[in-house]
Amino acid sequence: MSIWAKVCRLDEIPRRGSCVVSHQDSRIAVFRAADDQVFALHDVCPHKGGPLSQGIVHGHRVTCPLHGRILDLASGEVCAPDHGCARRYETRVEDGEVFLAL
């Protein structure tokens, strides 16, 4: 069973950007797409461990800043021809507040 935790306000995340929240010993990148949809992934690229939160958000994808791997924000899957997956967290936005399922 997931516990929903409020992590920030939607307006604290820049459009086509991210913020980082800590949970236990991990960092979670919370992304806001241009259409205001919110996604959350473990802030580590599955390729070489790059910080996804520092990547470029385009559509519902993010490009890792280290080696250019592209990940789908909705699934956490690395886009072909590469492979791998970053842990994904469920998100919801209510009254301008962003919640993560932890």
C-alpha positions in Angstrom: 0.0 0.0 0.0 1.4 3.4 -1.0 1.4 6.4 1.2 0.7 9.7 -0.6 3.1 12.4 0.5 2.9 16.1 -0.4 6.3 17.1 -1.8 5.9 20.6 -3.2 3.6 23.0 -5.0 3.2 22.7 -8.7 4.4 26.3 -9.3 7.7 25.4 -7.6 8.6 23.2 -10.5 9.5 25.1 -13.7 7.6 24.1 -16.8 9.9 21.7 -18.7 12.0 21.4 -15.6 12.3 19.5 -12.3 12.9 19.6 -8.6 14.5 17.0 -6.4 12.9 15.6 -3.2 14.6 13.2 -0.8 13.0 10.1 0.5 14.9 7.8 2.9 18.3 7.5 1.2 17.2 8.3 -2.3 16.6 11.3 -4.5 13.5 11.6 -6.6 13.3 13.9 -9.6 9.8 15.4 -10.0 9.3 16.7 -13.5 6.7 19.1 -14.9 6.0 18.9 -18.6 5.0 22.0 -20.7 1.3 20.8 -20.4 1.6 20.7 -16.6 1.6 16.9 -16.3 3.8 15.8 -13.4 6.0 12.7 -13.4 8.5 11.4 -10.9 11.5 9.1 -11.4 14.4 7.9 -9.2 17.0 10.6 -9.9 19.6 8.2 -11.4 19.9 7.3 -15.0 20.1 3.5 -15.4 23.0 3.9 -17.9 25.8 5.5 -15.9 24.0 7.0 -12.9 23.6 10.6 -14.2 21.3 13.0 -12.4 18.0 12.9 -14.5 16.8 16.0 -12.7 19.5 18.0 -14.6 18.3 16.6 -17.9 16.4 18.4 -20.7 12.6 17.8 -20.5 10.9 17.6 -24.0 7.3 16.5 -24.3 6.9 13.6 -21.8 10.6 12.6 -22.0 13.8 13.6 -20.4 17.3 13.4 -21.8 20.1 12.4 -19.4 22.7 15.1 -19.2 25.7 12.7 -19.1 25.3 10.5 -22.2 22.1 11.5 -23.9 19.9 8.6 -23.0 16.2 9.5 -23.4 13.7 8.2 -20.9 9.9 8.2 -21.1 8.7 10.1 -18.0 5.4 8.1 -17.8 7.1 4.7 -17.7 10.7 5.3 -16.7 11.8 3.2 -19.7 14.8 4.2 -21.7 13.7 4.8 -25.3 15.0 2.5 -28.1 17.5 1.7 -29.3 18.9 1.9 -25.8 17.5 0.0 -22.9 17.0 0.2 -19.1 14.5 1.6 -16.7 14.5 4.2 -13.9 12.1 3.6 -11.0 8.9 5.5 -11.5 6.7 7.0 -8.7 3.0 7.7 -9.1 2.1 11.3 -8.9 -1.1 13.4 -8.5 -1.8 17.1 -8.3 -4.6 18.4 -6.1 -5.3 22.1 -5.6 -1.8 23.0 -6.9 0.0 20.6 -4.5 2.1 17.7 -5.9 1.8 14.3 -4.1 4.0 11.2 -4.6 3.1 7.6 -3.8 5.9 6.5 -1.6 
